[in-house]
């Protein structure tokens, strides 16, 4: 349990550093009470911690999940895997399915959905490290979003995206990063 506790605090700190790289008592207060993105990532981390508590863990997890859904209008499963440095600049309307794997230093904007293609299928996406997913993007199925890739606003992704790519459109197509900036 001590190892899990250390991991919990390490993950929370890595998330907090995405919002403010100079953590002190005032900045921690601001994060806890005035930064909804950090509140969402903290809630996810708390849910994952308490669901391991014997007997009442699942009930506590569901309670925290419910409050988070009501406050942020986000449905982020605590059964998904989240890497360190999780960043939600505008946490509203985000949906993340049960078996999604999210790497380190991933940024997810409002209205993003990451889940399965079909209600019956248990195939979920893998989001690699240093990915940015802009507002309204939808990522579905058993696919992988490569390292340091960008998913454009309102893109719908059904296919693998290679490392260092920019994907835009419906359905998403790879666009050269150099020519688009």
CORGI-V543133 format. One record per residue. N is the residue number from 1. RES is the residue in one letter. OMEGA is omega in whole degrees, 0 to 359 (999 if undefined). Layout:
N/RES/OMEGA
N/RES/OMEGA
This chain:
1/X/181
2/X/178
3/X/179
4/X/180
5/X/178
6/X/179
7/X/179
8/X/182
9/X/178
10/X/179
11/X/179
12/X/179
13/X/179
14/X/177
15/X/181
16/X/180
17/X/175
18/X/181
19/X/182
20/X/183
21/X/178
22/X/184
23/X/172
24/X/186
25/X/180
26/X/181
27/X/177
28/X/176
29/X/179
30/X/179
31/X/184
32/X/188
33/X/187
34/X/183
35/X/184
36/X/179
37/X/177
38/X/178
39/X/179
40/X/180
41/X/177
42/X/178
43/X/178
44/X/180
45/X/178
46/X/179
47/X/180
48/X/179
49/X/186
50/X/181
51/X/177
52/X/180
53/X/180
54/X/174
55/X/186
56/X/185
57/X/181
58/X/179
59/X/177
60/X/179
61/X/180
62/X/178
63/X/178
64/X/179
65/X/181
66/X/179
67/X/179
68/X/178
69/X/181
70/X/184
71/X/187
72/X/186
73/X/179
74/X/175
75/X/181
76/X/184
77/X/176
78/X/178
79/X/173
80/X/179
81/X/183
82/X/176
83/X/180
84/X/178
85/X/179
86/X/186
87/X/177
88/X/182
89/X/181
90/X/188
91/X/176
92/X/176
93/X/179
94/X/178
95/X/178
96/X/184
97/X/188
98/X/188
99/X/177
100/X/175
101/X/181
102/X/183
103/X/182
104/X/176
105/X/178
106/X/178
107/X/181
108/X/180
109/X/185
110/X/174
111/X/180
112/X/174
113/X/177
114/X/184
115/X/183
116/X/177
117/X/187
118/X/180
119/X/183
120/X/187
121/X/179
122/X/180
123/X/185
124/X/180
125/X/171
126/X/179
127/X/183
128/X/182
129/X/173
130/X/179
131/X/174
132/X/179
133/X/185
134/X/189
135/X/173
136/X/181
137/X/178
138/X/181
139/X/187
140/X/169
141/X/181
142/X/183
143/X/179
144/X/173
145/X/187
146/X/181
147/X/175
148/X/178
149/X/178
150/X/174
151/X/185
152/X/180
153/X/177
154/X/176
155/X/175
156/X/188
157/X/177
158/X/184
159/X/178
160/X/176
161/X/181
162/X/177
163/X/174
164/X/182
165/X/172
166/X/181
167/X/181
168/X/172
169/X/179
170/X/350
171/X/185
172/X/175
173/X/179
174/X/178
175/X/179
176/X/181
177/X/183
178/X/183
179/X/183
180/X/182
181/X/999
